Amino acid sequence: MQRIEKIKSWLHGLGYEDYGWETASSDASFRRYFRITLATEDSYIVMDAPPFKEDTGPFIHVSALMADIGLNVPVVKQANIEDGFLLLSDLGDIQYLSVLTADNANSLYGDAIRALLNLQAGAPRQGLPLYNHELLLREMELFREWYLQKHLGLRLSAKQQAMLDDMFELLAQSALEQPQVCVHRDYHSRNLMVTTANNPGILDFQDAVIGAVTYDLVSLLKDCYVAWPAEQVRNWALDYQQQAQQKEIMQPVSEQQWLQWFDWMGVQRHLKATGIFARLDQRDGKPGYLKDIPRTLSYVLDVTDRYKALHPLNDLISSINPV
């Protein structure tokens, strides 16, 4: 409550006195979002990012980077960096997740894919960290620590630990050998908003990095919150490959190579996501994401079953958590 009063005092200093106030959303971090609606019916979003927990600098930087290449992102209207408050343009409240159906998926994903291609083709690389070997491995360690050991309470044998080390290394090397582009890093149906102009609105981009070309695509098409038929996902992925090659985002590679990159990148991401969902429950008291773990692990089991090199990981997960 103290921070809310501080936000309202800040808004008063900016000249905003008569407005409606409502919670817009919270996310898996320590950020919160509020919507203020003026008497003119114009609305803005206030981000509350406690500076001892969150840094608003990356959000401001990446927002400007994406806006400069024509992507539909929240524009920073005012910033109070010291207190961790940002006043943003409002992209509305219609998430992709809330409206996606089999009938509109091709249209909505078509828009999302066009925006993603624009990001990869147009975003400058300056000022963004690398999605390097260390970060890839650190993310997968979340699966071992928070899901296997803390959530399930498993005591892994030395052989199982070594196997996980080997699997994580294979997946990291697959990511690093891909063409490296600007990666949103959380490009999925909860962070894409349906907008009347320049669809989609894109949120939660502050963790952007330079990394594997398939990362955002697999986040979108093998979404932790909604699943599509495997053949449809495959067709979307192959269509993306053709467009990325035409736009010279990447040099031509075989269909087999592309799909392996795509599939293995998905395993890396879904191991990370599973660990994060478990951590949100165990550490942060947010159990709501646990319901998404079966879907997320089902992607892992599907891929690790189809690639012989990943069978040891499939065996471990199948033995402890049949999906």
C-alpha positions as CSV (number, residue, x, y, z in Angstrom):
1,M,0.0,0.0,0.0
2,Q,2.9,2.4,0.8
3,R,4.2,2.1,-2.8
4,I,0.8,2.7,-4.3
5,E,0.5,5.9,-2.3
6,K,3.9,6.9,-3.6
7,I,2.9,6.1,-7.2
8,K,-0.2,8.3,-6.8
9,S,1.9,11.1,-5.3
10,W,4.2,10.8,-8.3
11,L,1.2,10.9,-10.7
12,H,-0.1,14.0,-8.9
13,G,3.2,15.7,-9.5
14,L,2.9,14.9,-13.2
15,G,-0.6,16.6,-13.3
16,Y,-2.7,13.5,-13.1
17,E,-5.3,14.0,-10.5
18,D,-8.7,12.8,-11.7
19,Y,-8.5,9.2,-12.9
20,G,-9.8,5.7,-12.4
21,W,-7.4,3.2,-10.9
22,E,-7.4,-0.6,-11.4
23,T,-4.9,-3.5,-11.3
24,A,-3.9,-4.4,-14.8
25,S,-1.8,-7.4,-14.1
26,S,1.2,-8.8,-12.2
27,D,3.7,-11.2,-13.7
28,A,6.2,-13.9,-12.6
29,S,8.7,-11.2,-11.4
30,F,8.3,-8.6,-8.7
31,R,6.7,-6.1,-11.2
32,R,3.1,-5.0,-10.9
33,Y,1.0,-3.0,-13.4
34,F,-1.9,-0.7,-12.9
35,R,-4.2,1.0,-15.4
36,I,-5.3,4.6,-14.9
37,T,-8.2,5.9,-16.9
38,L,-8.7,9.7,-17.3
39,A,-11.9,11.5,-17.6
40,T,-11.2,11.8,-21.3
41,E,-11.2,7.9,-21.4
42,D,-7.6,7.9,-22.3
43,S,-5.7,5.3,-20.3
44,Y,-2.1,4.6,-19.3
45,I,-0.3,1.8,-17.6
46,V,1.8,2.4,-14.5
47,M,4.6,-0.1,-13.9
48,D,5.7,-0.6,-10.4
49,A,9.2,-2.2,-10.4
50,P,10.8,-2.0,-6.9
51,P,14.3,-0.8,-7.6
52,F,15.8,-3.2,-5.0
53,K,14.3,-6.1,-7.0
54,E,14.0,-4.9,-10.6
55,D,15.9,-2.6,-12.9
56,T,13.8,-0.5,-15.3
57,G,16.8,0.4,-17.4
58,P,16.6,-2.7,-19.7
59,F,12.8,-2.1,-20.3
60,I,13.4,1.5,-21.3
61,H,16.2,0.5,-23.6
62,V,14.5,-2.4,-25.4
63,S,11.2,-0.5,-25.6
64,A,12.9,2.2,-27.6
65,L,14.9,-0.3,-29.7
66,M,11.7,-2.1,-30.7
67,A,9.6,1.0,-31.3
68,D,12.3,2.3,-33.6
69,I,11.8,-0.6,-36.0
70,G,8.0,-0.3,-36.0
71,L,7.0,-2.9,-33.4
72,N,4.0,-2.2,-31.3
73,V,5.3,-1.9,-27.7
74,P,4.4,0.3,-24.7
75,V,5.9,3.7,-25.1
76,V,7.6,5.1,-22.0
77,K,5.8,8.4,-21.3
78,Q,7.4,9.3,-18.0
79,A,10.0,7.5,-15.9
80,N,10.9,7.7,-12.2
81,I,13.9,5.4,-12.2
82,E,14.9,6.1,-8.6
83,D,11.6,4.8,-7.3
84,G,11.0,2.2,-10.1
85,F,7.9,3.8,-11.6
86,L,7.2,4.0,-15.3
87,L,4.1,5.6,-17.1
88,L,3.4,3.7,-20.3
89,S,1.1,3.8,-23.2
90,D,-1.7,1.2,-22.9
91,L,-2.0,-1.7,-25.3
92,G,-5.3,-2.9,-23.9
93,D,-6.3,-6.0,-22.0
94,I,-6.9,-8.6,-24.7
95,Q,-4.2,-11.3,-24.5
96,Y,-3.7,-13.7,-27.3
97,L,-4.3,-16.5,-24.9
98,S,-7.8,-15.3,-24.1
99,V,-9.0,-15.3,-27.7
100,L,-7.0,-17.9,-29.6
101,T,-9.1,-20.5,-31.4
102,A,-8.5,-23.0,-34.2
103,D,-10.4,-20.6,-36.4
104,N,-8.2,-17.5,-35.8
105,A,-4.8,-19.1,-35.0
106,N,-3.5,-18.7,-38.5
107,S,-4.4,-15.0,-38.6
108,L,-3.1,-14.1,-35.1
109,Y,0.1,-16.2,-35.4
110,G,0.6,-14.7,-38.8
111,D,0.7,-11.3,-37.3
112,A,3.0,-12.5,-34.4
113,I,5.4,-14.2,-36.9
114,R,5.6,-11.0,-39.1
115,A,6.5,-9.0,-36.0
116,L,9.1,-11.6,-34.9
117,L,10.7,-11.6,-38.4
118,N,10.8,-7.8,-38.2
119,L,12.5,-8.0,-34.8
120,Q,15.1,-10.4,-36.1
121,A,15.8,-8.6,-39.3
122,G,15.7,-5.0,-37.9
123,A,16.8,-4.9,-34.3
124,P,20.3,-3.5,-33.7
125,R,22.6,-5.8,-31.6
126,Q,24.2,-3.0,-29.5
127,G,23.5,-2.9,-25.8
128,L,22.0,-6.4,-25.5
129,P,23.7,-9.2,-23.6
130,L,24.6,-12.5,-25.2
131,Y,22.5,-15.6,-24.7
132,N,25.8,-17.4,-24.0
133,H,26.8,-20.9,-22.8
134,E,26.8,-19.9,-19.2
135,L,23.3,-18.4,-19.3
136,L,21.9,-21.4,-21.3
137,L,23.3,-23.8,-18.7
138,R,22.2,-21.7,-15.7
139,E,18.6,-21.7,-17.0
140,M,18.5,-25.5,-17.4
141,E,19.9,-25.8,-13.8
142,L,16.6,-24.4,-12.7
143,F,15.0,-27.7,-13.8
144,R,17.4,-29.8,-11.8
145,E,17.4,-27.6,-8.6
146,W,13.8,-26.4,-8.4
147,Y,11.8,-29.1,-10.1
148,L,13.6,-32.3,-9.6
149,Q,15.3,-31.7,-6.2
150,K,13.1,-29.1,-4.4
151,H,9.6,-29.7,-5.9
152,L,9.8,-33.5,-6.4
153,G,12.3,-34.0,-3.6
154,L,14.5,-36.3,-5.7
155,R,18.0,-37.3,-4.7
156,L,19.7,-37.8,-8.0
157,S,22.4,-40.4,-8.3
158,A,25.9,-39.5,-9.5
159,K,25.0,-41.2,-12.8
160,Q,21.8,-39.2,-13.2
161,Q,23.6,-36.0,-12.4
162,A,26.3,-36.7,-15.0
163,M,23.5,-37.6,-17.6
164,L,21.8,-34.2,-17.0
165,D,25.2,-32.5,-17.4
166,D,25.6,-34.2,-20.8
167,M,22.0,-33.4,-21.9
168,F,22.3,-29.8,-20.9
169,E,25.6,-29.5,-22.8
170,L,24.1,-31.0,-26.0
171,L,21.2,-28.5,-25.8
172,A,23.4,-25.5,-25.1
173,Q,25.7,-26.4,-28.1
174,S,22.6,-26.7,-30.4
175,A,21.5,-23.2,-29.4
176,L,25.0,-21.7,-29.9
177,E,25.5,-23.2,-33.3
178,Q,22.4,-21.4,-34.7
179,P,22.3,-18.0,-36.3
180,Q,22.2,-15.4,-33.6
181,V,19.6,-12.7,-33.6
182,C,17.7,-10.4,-31.2
183,V,15.6,-12.6,-28.9
184,H,12.6,-11.3,-27.0
185,R,13.0,-14.3,-24.7
186,D,9.3,-14.6,-23.6
187,Y,7.4,-14.4,-26.8
188,H,4.2,-16.2,-26.1
189,S,0.4,-15.8,-25.8
190,R,0.4,-14.1,-22.4
191,N,2.8,-11.4,-23.7
192,L,1.1,-10.7,-27.0
193,M,-1.9,-8.4,-27.0
194,V,-4.6,-8.1,-29.7
195,T,-4.6,-4.6,-31.0
196,T,-6.7,-2.9,-33.7
197,A,-3.6,-1.4,-35.3
198,N,-0.1,-2.9,-35.8
199,N,-1.1,-6.2,-34.2
200,P,0.2,-7.6,-31.9
201,G,1.1,-5.5,-29.0
202,I,4.3,-6.9,-27.4
203,L,5.0,-6.9,-23.7
204,D,7.6,-8.2,-21.3
205,F,10.6,-7.7,-23.5
206,Q,13.1,-6.3,-20.9
207,D,15.2,-9.5,-20.8
208,A,16.0,-9.4,-24.5
209,V,19.3,-10.9,-25.6
210,I,21.2,-11.9,-28.7
211,G,20.7,-15.6,-29.1
212,A,19.4,-18.5,-31.2
213,V,17.1,-17.8,-34.2
214,T,14.6,-20.5,-33.1
215,Y,14.2,-19.4,-29.5
216,D,11.3,-16.9,-29.8
217,L,9.6,-19.1,-32.5
218,V,9.5,-22.1,-30.3
219,S,8.3,-19.9,-27.4
220,L,5.4,-18.9,-29.6
221,L,4.5,-22.2,-31.3
222,K,5.2,-24.5,-28.4
223,D,3.6,-22.2,-25.8
224,C,3.6,-23.3,-22.2
225,Y,0.0,-22.1,-21.9
226,V,-1.6,-23.4,-25.0
227,A,-0.8,-26.4,-27.3
228,W,-1.4,-26.9,-31.0
229,P,-1.4,-30.1,-33.1
230,A,2.2,-31.2,-33.9
231,E,1.7,-31.1,-37.7
232,Q,0.4,-27.5,-37.5
233,V,3.4,-26.5,-35.4
234,R,5.7,-28.2,-37.9
235,N,4.2,-26.3,-40.8
236,W,4.3,-23.0,-39.1
237,A,8.0,-23.6,-38.2
238,L,8.9,-24.5,-41.7
239,D,7.1,-21.5,-43.1
240,Y,9.1,-19.4,-40.8
241,Q,12.3,-20.9,-42.0
242,Q,11.5,-20.0,-45.5
243,Q,10.6,-16.4,-44.6
244,A,13.7,-16.0,-42.4
245,Q,15.9,-17.2,-45.3
246,Q,14.2,-14.9,-47.8
247,K,14.8,-11.9,-45.4
248,E,18.5,-13.0,-45.1
249,I,18.1,-13.4,-41.3
250,M,19.8,-16.7,-41.8
251,Q,21.6,-18.7,-44.5
252,P,19.7,-21.7,-46.0
253,V,19.9,-24.9,-44.0
254,S,18.2,-28.2,-44.5
255,E,14.7,-28.8,-43.2
256,Q,16.0,-31.6,-41.0
257,Q,18.6,-29.2,-39.4
258,W,16.1,-26.5,-38.9
259,L,13.6,-28.7,-37.2
260,Q,16.2,-30.2,-34.9
261,W,17.4,-26.7,-33.9
262,F,13.7,-25.8,-33.3
263,D,12.9,-29.0,-31.3
264,W,16.1,-28.9,-29.2
265,M,15.7,-25.2,-28.4
266,G,12.2,-26.1,-27.2
267,V,13.6,-28.6,-24.8
268,Q,16.0,-26.1,-23.4
269,R,13.3,-23.6,-22.9
270,H,10.8,-26.0,-21.5
271,L,13.3,-27.4,-18.9
272,K,13.9,-23.8,-17.8
273,A,10.2,-23.0,-17.7
274,T,9.4,-26.1,-15.6
275,G,12.1,-25.0,-13.1
276,I,10.7,-21.5,-13.0
277,F,7.2,-22.7,-12.4
278,A,8.4,-24.9,-9.6
279,R,10.4,-22.0,-8.1
280,L,7.4,-19.7,-8.3
281,D,5.6,-22.1,-6.1
282,Q,8.4,-23.1,-3.7
283,R,10.1,-19.7,-3.3
284,D,7.6,-17.1,-4.2
285,G,4.3,-18.7,-3.0
286,K,2.7,-18.6,-6.5
287,P,1.3,-22.1,-7.1
288,G,-0.8,-21.1,-10.0
289,Y,1.9,-22.0,-12.6
290,L,2.1,-25.6,-11.4
291,K,-0.9,-26.5,-13.6
292,D,1.2,-25.6,-16.7
293,I,4.0,-28.1,-15.9
294,P,2.3,-31.2,-17.5
295,R,1.9,-29.4,-20.8
296,T,5.4,-28.0,-20.7
297,L,6.9,-31.4,-19.9
298,S,4.8,-33.1,-22.6
299,Y,6.8,-31.0,-25.1
300,V,10.0,-32.3,-23.6
301,L,8.9,-35.9,-23.7
302,D,7.8,-35.7,-27.3
303,V,11.1,-34.3,-28.5
304,T,13.4,-36.4,-26.4
305,D,11.5,-39.5,-27.6
306,R,12.1,-38.6,-31.2
307,Y,15.8,-37.9,-31.0
308,K,18.0,-40.8,-29.9
309,A,20.7,-38.5,-28.4
310,L,18.1,-37.2,-25.9
311,H,16.7,-40.6,-24.9
312,P,18.4,-40.6,-21.5
313,L,16.6,-37.4,-20.6
314,N,13.3,-38.9,-21.7
315,D,14.0,-42.0,-19.6
316,L,14.5,-39.9,-16.5
317,I,11.5,-37.7,-16.9
318,S,9.2,-40.7,-17.9
319,S,10.3,-42.6,-14.8
320,I,9.5,-39.8,-12.3
321,N,6.7,-37.9,-14.0
322,P,4.7,-39.7,-16.6
323,V,2.6,-37.1,-18.6
